[in-house]
């Protein structure tokens, strides 16, 4: 039987962070309140936050517990897994070799590495970096294990993946793929003349001032490493996450760091100490598919596409993330020890405290946060009127459909169907043509025992999206074919 941790643990966790000796500004106070509220809502045990503005760290805070088992608070020394945000470091490593004239981004990988399958050899370095290679994945995304008959054997998995057919022509489509970064590690090792991890250590960690950052997983002894958790089904407790980042895959995942040292790295990157400014610009330049449509990634960095306030990111394990806003002189880092916490959803809101125009454009999550607090104190009746008042007072846009959907499902997970119904009803009111919103509302009605209303909204969802198999299945289960 897994231990269940009572909700009072959150109060203990959020109170555990050492108090600052400097009086917080109103902005810092509001950011801390937002972060604590989101930690409570998402059940995040421990978190680090850093904000860089104009090349300097203007905010650095620690929240909660690095270890639930031993009640160890998060401190500046705590290290967190950044998972696939490691790929941003791989992108920098490749651009360092480009800058040295050793790599051409447009060159086929077969020009540098021998012994690859013929079908792999024409894939370019850029197509590896931006996940448009079309190669088969060495990691089975369904099971989370390596491909092949021996899921714990990296050599066997590498042999097995090379025997699989390619999935698409190079540059035809985007598909996130770990094989790409295994090849990039081999590329860096061959042309850099040392193991990939050593190349990053010497060329980035040492230069940027990251003495405690390094590579490792659950099999390694890492001092001050925050424990990793995932929520039990239903969100009533935690399970330990046993991280396994095989050495041959560590260009794609495996760095442990903290917000302070990642801030040093971002400052070093943007100040020209890791790459020349033109190389940084190339690193973050959006890329395209063969048909000219934009690809979702730059070179090792996801791009956050929108009008104005462009951002590039490192996102890993739905638990750690950083955004850089190159045109605004701003960067935000949020690291957590909960897989599934999705801190990337919080970053624009934090950035909005420093960029009022961004808040007006992307402040829906903050509006949802304020509405959630209002509902907790004043009830869930009249959410639309409460939201209207909040928007008038703070000059915020509406929460997105995803913001409301996520809140509603967290309520369902806590067996609060009536409250979930109220939130999903607001979502349907704001986004009446959203098939997913009607499906979610139907699910909440079903959980609350309101069969007729559930049928009505499953049918409406199916009208808006005839391919909604979930609605079909639920209507059949409710006897409403």
N, C-alpha and C positions, 0 to 999 in steps of 0.2 A: 504494500500500500504506500503510495507516494505521500509525503507530508504535505499538508495544506497550510498555507501561510495566511493568517488573518489580515484583514485590510488595515488594521492598526499598524502593521509593519510599515506601511507607506509613510505614516506620520513620523515614525522613528527614522526611517530612511531619509526623508526629506529634511529632517532636523539635524541629521548627522554631519552635514558638510560644515567645515570650520567657518566661523563667522569672519568676515572681512574686517580689518582694522581701519579701513577707509570708509567714510560715510558714502553710501551709495547715492548716486544722482537719481532724480525722478525717472529718467529713462532706464537706468540699470535696475531700479526697483520694479518697474513695470515688466521688464524683460524677465527678471527672476520670478515674478508672480506668474507670468505666462508659462515659463518652463516648469515650475512646480506643479501648476495645474495640469499641464500636459503629461507630466510624469505620473501624476495621480490617475489621470484618465487612461493612459496607456499601460499603467502598471510597470513603469520602468524603475528598476532598483537604483541604478547609479548612472550619472551623466556628467560630462564635461562640456563646457561651452567656451569658445573664444571668438572674439570679433576683431578684425584687422581693418583699420581705416587709415588711408593715407600712408601706408607702409609701416604703421605702428599698431601694436596690440592695445586696443582701447577698452577691452573688457575680457576678463578671464574669470570664470566661476566654476566651482565644483558642487555637485549636488548628490545627496543620497549615499548608497552603500556600494562599495566595490565587491563585497562578499556578504551575502545574506547568511551563510552558514556561521561565519565568525564575526558578523556585525562590524566589519571593517569599513570605515567611511572612505569615500572617494577623496583623494588629495591631489595636489599638482603632480605628484610622483606616480600616480596610478596610470597604468598602461592598458589600453583597450585594443582589441582586434579591429583592424579597419577592413578586413576581408577583401572584397574585390576593388575597393578604392586603391589597393596596391597597384592596379593597372595604370593609374596616373603616374606613378613613379616609373613604371616600365616605359611609358610614353616619353618621359624626360630622358631616360637612359638611351633610348633609340635616337632621340634628337641630339643628344650629346655626341653620338657617333656620326650622325649626319653632319653636324657642325665640324667634326674632325675630318670630313671628307671620306669616311669609310663606308657610309651607307647612302644609297639613293632611295628615297621614299617611293619612287615610281618603278624601281627595279623589281623583277620577279625574285621570289625567295630562292628559287633554284639557282640563281646566280651566286648565292652565298653559301647555301647548305647543300651538301651532296647526299645521295642515297634516299631522297624523298620519292614517293610515288609520282609517276609521270603526270598524273592529273593535278597534283599539288604544285608543280614547279612554276606555273605561270602566275600564281597568286602574288600580288605585289605586297611590299612592306606596308603600305598604307592600308590595303585591304585586310591585313592581319590586325592592324591597330584599331580600325574602325568596325570590325566584325562584319565585313561584307565578303569574306573569303569564299563562302559556300562549302567549306570543309566540314567533314563529320566531326562531332564533338567527342573528345576523349572522356568527358564526364556525362553519364546518363542523367539528363535533367529530371527524369521521373523518379529514379531511385536515389539520386544524389551520390551514386557510386561510380567508380571507374568502369569503363566498358571492358568486355572480355570475360573469360571464365574465372579469372582470379581478381576480384574487385579490390584487393588490397595490394596488388602487385603492379607497380608503376611501369616497369619494363614490359610486362605482359600486356598491359593496357595500351601502351604506345605501339606495340606490334599489332594489336587487334584493331586499333582505330585506323591504321594505315591500310588495312585490308578492306575497310568499308568504302562504299561508293561515295563520291562527292554529292552534296545535297543541292547545289546550284552552281551556275557559272560564276566565276569571280566577278564581283561588283554588281551582281544581278539583284541581290536582296540583302537586308540586314538580318543577322541572327547571332545573338550573343553566344559566344563559343570559346571554351577554354583551350581548345587545340591551338587557336591563334596565338595565345600567349605562351604556350609551351615552345612554339617555334620562335617567337620573339626572344625568349630566354636563351635558346640555342644560338640565335643570331648575335645577341649581345656577348655571350660567352666566347664565340668564335672570333668576332672582330674586336672585342674589348680585351681579350687575352686573359680573362679570369672568370671565375664563377659569377653568375648573375648577381647573387646576393652580395658578393664582395664588391662588384662594380657599383652597386647602389650604395653600399656602405661608404666607400671611398669618395664616390663622385657626388653624393647627395647628403647622406646623414652627417658625415664628417665636415663637409663644407658649410652646411646650413646650421650646424649647432644642434644636433640631435643625439646626444651621448647615450640616451637610454632607449632609443628606438632600435628595432631590429626585427629579424624574421623568427617565427616560431609558431608552434601549435600546442595542442594539449600534451603531446609527448615530450615537449621541451620544458626545462625549468626556466621560467621567466620571472625575475624579481618584480614585485609590485604589480603583477598582472591581475586585472580585475576578472573575477569569475564570469563565465558566460552562461546565460539562462534563456529559456524559452518558456512561454506560458503553457500550462496544461490546457487541454481542451476544456472550454468553458471559462477559462481565466481564473480558476480557483486556486491555483498554486503554480509552482515552477518546477521545471526539470533542468538539470545541468546539460549544457551543450558541450559535447566532446568535439572540439575542432580538430580537423585533420587536413593539413595543407601539405601534400607530398612535396618533397624538395624540388622535383622536376617541374612542378606547377607553380612555383612561388613567384613567377612574374605576374601571375594572375591573382594571387591572394597570399596572405601570410605575414604582413607587417603588423607589429604591435607598436603603438605610439601613444602619445597623449596630446591634448589640445595645444599645449604650450609649444611643444616641439614641432607639431604640424604647422603652427603659426610661423615658427622660425623658417620652416621649409618654404612656405608660400611667400614669405617676405624675401627670402633668398632668391626664389625663382623670379619674382617680379622685379627685383633690383639688379638683375644681370649677373648674379654670382654662380648660377647653375647653367644658364643658357643666355646667349645674346638676345636682346629684345626682339630682333627679327625672328629668331628661332622660337621664342615664346609665342609670338603672334602666329607662327605657322603651326605650333603645337595645338593651339586653340581654334584654328580656322575650321569652320564647318566643312564637311566633306560631302560627296555626292555619290549616288548610284550611277550605273552606266547610262540610265535614261535621263540623267540630270536632276532627278528628284533628290532632295536633301536626305542624307543618312543621319541617324540619331546621334552618332558619335563623331568627335574630332579624333585626335591621335592619342588614344588612351583615356580620353576624358569624354563623358557624356555631355552633350550640349543641351541647354535648357532653352528651347526655342520659344520666342514670343516677341511682341512688338516692344522694343525698348527694354533697358535694363537686362541685356543679355547676360547669361551666366554659363560657366562651364563647371563641371562637378567631378567629385570623386564620391561614389556611393558604394557601400559594401555591406552585404549580409542583412539589409534592411535594419541596420543597427548603428552604423556610423556613416557620416557624410560631411562633405565640405563643399561650399559653393564659392566661386570667385566671380565677382561682377567686374570684369576688366574695365568697362567704360565709366564705372562709378567709384573706383578706388576703394572697393570694399570686399571683404571675404568673411564668411561665417563658417565656423567648425562646430559640429555637435557630434560627440561620441557617446555611445551608451553600451551597456552590457546586456541588453535584451534583444535577441533575434526577433525581428518582427516589429520593433518599435517604430521603424520608419521615420527617423529624425529628419530626413530630407524634406518631409512635409512641414516641418517647423521653421526651416531656414529662411524662406522668404518673409515670414512674419517677423522674425528677429531682425532681418535686414531692413524691413519696413520702418523700424524705429529710427534708423539712420537715413533712410531714403523715403521721404514722405510721398513722392510720386509713385514709388513702387507699392507703398501701402494702398494708395488709391487704386492701383491697378490689380494688386495681388493680395489684398487684405481680407479676402473671404474667410480664410482660416482663423484670423484674429476675430472676425465677427462671430464665427461659430464658437470660438473660445468664450467670448463675452456672453453670448446667448446661453451657453452651457452653464456658466456661473449664475446667470440670472434665473435659469430654470431650476437650478439646485436650491436657490433661496426662495423663489417665488412660485414654483410649480411650473408644470408644462402646459397649462391652459393658455391659449392665446399667444402661442410662440410667434406667429406672424406679426402681431402688434409689438411684442417685446423686441423682435428683430428690427422692425421699422424704427423704434425709438433709439436703439443702439446705433443704427446706421446714421441717423440724423445727428446724434451726439458726437460720433467719432469720425464721420465722413468716410465710411467704409463701404465697399461693394458687398453684394450678396455673397453668402457662402456658396461654394460650388456644390454641384450635385454630389460629387465625391466626398466633400467635407461632411455633408449631412448623412450620406450613406454610411460612412465609417462610424460616425457617432451613433446612428441608429443600431448598427450591428453590435457595437460594444454594449449597448443597453440590452439587446436581445441575449447576448452572451451572459449577462448578469441576471437573466430571468426577470427583466423589467419590460414586458411586452407592451403595456399600456403607454409607457413613456416612449418606447420605440415607435409605436404607432403615431404619436404626436410629432415626432421628428420626421418620420417618413412622409406624413401628411404635408408637412411644411415643404419637404422636398418636391412632392408632386405638385403642390400649389405653385412653387417657383419654377419648376421645370415640367410642365404638364405633358410634353411630348417625349419625355424620357422613359423608354421601356423598362430600363433597369430600376428606376424609381418606383414604378407601379409594381414591379415584381417584388421589390423589397417591402413595400407597404403591404402587399398581399401576404408575404411571409410573416410579417408582424401580426396582422389580423389573425392569421391561422394559429400562431403561437398563443394569441389571446382568446382563442375559441370562437372567434367571429367568422364563421364559415361563409356566410353569404357575402360579406364584404371582401373576404379573401378571394372568392370566386370572381367577383366583379373586377378586382384589380389584376388578377392573373389573366383574365380575358382581355382587359385593356392593354396589358403588357404584350400579349400575343398579337393583338391588332397592330401595335406599333412595331413589333419585331416578330414576324412569323417564324423566324428560326429559333425562338426561345424555347429550347427543349425542357428547361426547368419548369416553365409555366405549363407546358403540355403535361409533364409528369405529375405536377401537383394537381392540376385539374382532374386528371384521371384518378388520382388517389382520393380526391374529394367527391368523386362520382359526378363530375360536371363536364363530361366529354362533350 
